[in-house]
Amino acid sequence: MRGYLLLTGGVLAVVLGLYVLAVVLEIPVLTDPVPLMRRSGALAAGIGVGLLSLDVVIPVPSSLVMIAHGALFGVWGGAGLSLLGGAAATLIGFLTGRVVRDPVRRLTNPRLRARAERLLGRWGWLAVLATRPVPVLAETVSVLAGATTMRWPSVLAAGVLGNLVPALAYAWAGATATRAVGGALVFGAVLGLTALAALLAVVVRGRPVRAAGR
């Protein structure tokens, strides 16, 4: 399991390090992108989607971006933009995992790797879905999924479902000017609703997705 542990620890360290760096350097677009989006007109849609898509490699305050989407484009328009950006971020994380998959395999015992990949193939889609609203974990899990035999359609579907609740909730908060209610309250509601969505997905699907070959 050393390879997977090293990959997980490495992704966590990089993401956390980038967040700390952004805070220390006080980079405006990475601390509060809302002013830039507000004065960018129609380009705000592209800026927001781009920031959310790159959340895997740069520390983006995704909740602020999604709230801004709602404030600028309404509930449905904002949710659609946030869903597009979140799904793209999931795929970018997955493709990053694909790039490092071979080195990870060389660091793992074949028997233990097969067991881990069976487990991730069975439950990995649920992990992707459930962690999408959680900063750092979302990026880590999507990269880890790419290092296994999970296929991109399953990861993309889980990413879309996992991003659906946050996209709608934050867009509603932005469109109804409820940002002042408190990010913690909205974040808590997002986590709860996402957990419910994950449970419903398990029940509706009937059985977990199994890993496919390369």
C-alpha positions as CSV (number, residue, x, y, z in Angstrom):
1,M,0.0,0.0,0.0
2,R,3.1,2.3,0.1
3,G,2.5,3.7,-3.3
4,Y,-1.1,4.7,-2.6
5,L,-0.1,6.2,0.8
6,L,2.7,8.2,-0.8
7,L,0.3,9.4,-3.5
8,T,-2.3,10.4,-1.0
9,G,0.2,12.1,1.3
10,G,1.8,13.9,-1.6
11,V,-1.4,15.3,-3.0
12,L,-2.5,16.4,0.5
13,A,0.8,18.1,1.1
14,V,0.8,19.9,-2.3
15,V,-2.8,21.1,-2.0
16,L,-2.4,22.3,1.6
17,G,0.9,24.0,0.7
18,L,-0.7,25.9,-2.2
19,Y,-3.5,27.0,0.1
20,V,-1.0,28.3,2.6
21,L,1.0,30.0,-0.1
22,A,-2.1,31.8,-1.5
23,V,-3.0,33.1,1.9
24,V,0.5,34.2,2.7
25,L,1.0,36.0,-0.6
26,E,-2.6,37.4,-0.5
27,I,-3.2,36.8,-4.2
28,P,-6.5,38.6,-4.9
29,V,-8.0,36.1,-7.3
30,L,-7.2,33.2,-5.0
31,T,-8.4,34.8,-1.8
32,D,-11.5,36.6,-3.0
33,P,-12.3,36.3,-6.8
34,V,-15.7,38.0,-6.4
35,P,-14.6,41.6,-7.2
36,L,-12.9,40.4,-10.4
37,M,-15.9,38.4,-11.5
38,R,-18.3,41.3,-10.7
39,R,-16.5,43.8,-13.0
40,S,-15.9,41.3,-15.8
41,G,-19.4,41.2,-17.2
42,A,-20.2,38.2,-19.3
43,L,-16.5,37.0,-19.0
44,A,-17.3,36.3,-15.3
45,A,-18.8,33.0,-16.4
46,G,-15.6,31.9,-18.1
47,I,-13.5,33.1,-15.2
48,G,-15.6,31.2,-12.6
49,V,-15.7,28.0,-14.6
50,G,-11.9,28.2,-15.2
51,L,-11.2,28.8,-11.6
52,L,-13.3,25.9,-10.5
53,S,-11.8,23.6,-13.1
54,L,-8.3,24.4,-11.9
55,D,-9.1,23.8,-8.3
56,V,-7.0,20.7,-8.4
57,V,-3.8,22.5,-9.1
58,I,-4.4,26.0,-7.6
59,P,-6.1,26.9,-4.3
60,V,-9.4,28.3,-5.4
61,P,-12.1,29.5,-2.8
62,S,-14.7,27.5,-4.7
63,S,-17.6,28.3,-2.4
64,L,-17.1,32.1,-3.1
65,V,-16.9,31.4,-6.9
66,M,-20.1,29.4,-6.8
67,I,-21.9,32.1,-4.7
68,A,-20.7,34.7,-7.2
69,H,-22.1,32.5,-10.0
70,G,-25.5,32.6,-8.3
71,A,-25.4,36.3,-7.7
72,L,-24.4,37.1,-11.2
73,F,-26.3,34.5,-13.3
74,G,-29.2,33.4,-11.0
75,V,-29.9,30.1,-9.4
76,W,-30.1,27.9,-12.5
77,G,-27.5,29.7,-14.6
78,G,-25.1,29.9,-11.6
79,A,-25.6,26.3,-10.7
80,G,-25.0,25.2,-14.3
81,L,-21.7,27.1,-14.4
82,S,-20.6,25.7,-11.1
83,L,-21.6,22.2,-12.1
84,L,-19.5,22.5,-15.3
85,G,-16.5,23.8,-13.4
86,G,-16.7,21.1,-10.7
87,A,-17.1,18.3,-13.1
88,A,-14.1,19.6,-15.1
89,A,-12.1,19.7,-11.9
90,T,-13.0,16.1,-11.2
91,L,-11.7,15.0,-14.6
92,I,-8.5,17.0,-14.3
93,G,-7.8,15.3,-10.9
94,F,-8.6,11.9,-12.5
95,L,-6.3,12.6,-15.4
96,T,-3.5,13.7,-13.0
97,G,-3.9,10.4,-11.3
98,R,-3.6,8.6,-14.6
99,V,-0.2,10.3,-15.2
100,V,1.2,9.0,-12.0
101,R,-0.4,5.6,-12.1
102,D,2.5,3.7,-13.4
103,P,5.0,5.0,-10.9
104,V,2.5,4.2,-8.1
105,R,2.1,0.7,-9.4
106,R,5.9,0.1,-9.3
107,L,5.8,1.0,-5.6
108,T,3.1,-1.4,-4.6
109,N,2.9,-5.1,-4.0
110,P,0.9,-6.7,-6.8
111,R,-1.3,-8.7,-4.5
112,L,-2.1,-5.8,-2.2
113,R,-2.5,-3.5,-5.2
114,A,-5.1,-5.9,-6.7
115,R,-7.0,-5.9,-3.4
116,A,-6.9,-2.1,-3.1
117,E,-8.1,-1.6,-6.7
118,R,-11.0,-4.1,-6.2
119,L,-12.0,-2.0,-3.1
120,L,-11.6,1.3,-4.9
121,G,-13.3,-0.1,-8.0
122,R,-16.2,-1.1,-5.9
123,W,-16.6,2.0,-3.7
124,G,-14.4,4.6,-5.4
125,W,-17.3,6.2,-7.2
126,L,-19.0,6.8,-3.9
127,A,-15.8,8.3,-2.4
128,V,-15.6,10.7,-5.4
129,L,-19.3,11.6,-5.0
130,A,-19.2,12.1,-1.2
131,T,-16.0,14.2,-1.1
132,R,-16.7,16.7,-3.8
133,P,-17.9,19.4,-1.4
134,V,-14.9,18.9,0.9
135,P,-11.8,21.1,0.2
136,V,-8.5,19.2,-0.2
137,L,-10.2,15.8,0.1
138,A,-12.1,16.3,-3.2
139,E,-8.8,16.9,-5.0
140,T,-7.0,14.0,-3.3
141,V,-9.8,11.4,-4.0
142,S,-10.1,12.4,-7.6
143,V,-6.3,12.0,-8.2
144,L,-6.3,8.7,-6.3
145,A,-9.2,7.5,-8.5
146,G,-7.1,8.2,-11.5
147,A,-4.3,6.0,-10.1
148,T,-6.6,3.0,-10.0
149,T,-8.5,1.0,-12.7
150,M,-11.6,3.2,-12.3
151,R,-12.9,4.3,-15.7
152,W,-13.5,8.0,-16.5
153,P,-17.2,7.7,-17.2
154,S,-17.8,6.4,-13.7
155,V,-15.7,9.1,-12.2
156,L,-17.3,11.8,-14.3
157,A,-20.8,10.6,-13.3
158,A,-19.8,10.6,-9.6
159,G,-18.3,14.0,-10.0
160,V,-21.4,15.5,-11.6
161,L,-23.7,14.0,-8.9
162,G,-21.3,15.1,-6.1
163,N,-21.1,18.6,-7.4
164,L,-24.8,19.0,-8.0
165,V,-25.8,19.8,-4.4
166,P,-23.0,22.3,-3.8
167,A,-23.7,24.0,-7.1
168,L,-27.4,24.4,-6.4
169,A,-26.9,25.4,-2.7
170,Y,-24.3,28.0,-3.3
171,A,-26.0,29.4,-6.4
172,W,-29.2,29.8,-4.3
173,A,-27.2,31.6,-1.6
174,G,-25.7,34.0,-4.1
175,A,-28.9,34.6,-6.0
176,T,-31.0,35.3,-2.9
177,A,-28.3,37.4,-1.2
178,T,-28.0,35.0,1.7
179,R,-24.2,35.0,1.8
180,A,-24.5,36.9,5.1
181,V,-26.2,34.0,6.7
182,G,-22.8,32.4,7.0
183,G,-20.6,30.1,5.0
184,A,-20.5,27.5,7.7
185,L,-24.3,27.1,7.6
186,V,-24.4,26.7,3.9
187,F,-21.4,24.4,4.0
188,G,-23.1,22.2,6.6
189,A,-26.2,22.0,4.6
190,V,-24.2,21.1,1.5
191,L,-22.4,18.3,3.3
192,G,-25.7,16.9,4.7
193,L,-27.5,17.0,1.4
194,T,-24.5,15.4,-0.4
195,A,-24.4,12.6,2.1
196,L,-28.1,12.0,1.5
197,A,-27.5,12.0,-2.3
198,A,-24.7,9.5,-1.8
199,L,-27.0,7.2,0.2
200,L,-29.7,7.5,-2.4
201,A,-27.2,6.7,-5.2
202,V,-26.3,3.5,-3.4
203,V,-29.9,2.5,-2.9
204,V,-31.0,3.4,-6.5
205,R,-28.0,1.7,-8.1
206,G,-28.6,-1.5,-6.1
207,R,-24.9,-2.5,-6.2
208,P,-21.6,-0.6,-6.4
209,V,-19.7,-0.1,-9.7
210,R,-16.9,-2.6,-10.2
211,A,-13.6,-1.7,-11.7
212,A,-13.0,-2.2,-15.4
213,G,-9.8,-3.0,-17.1
214,R,-7.4,-0.5,-18.6
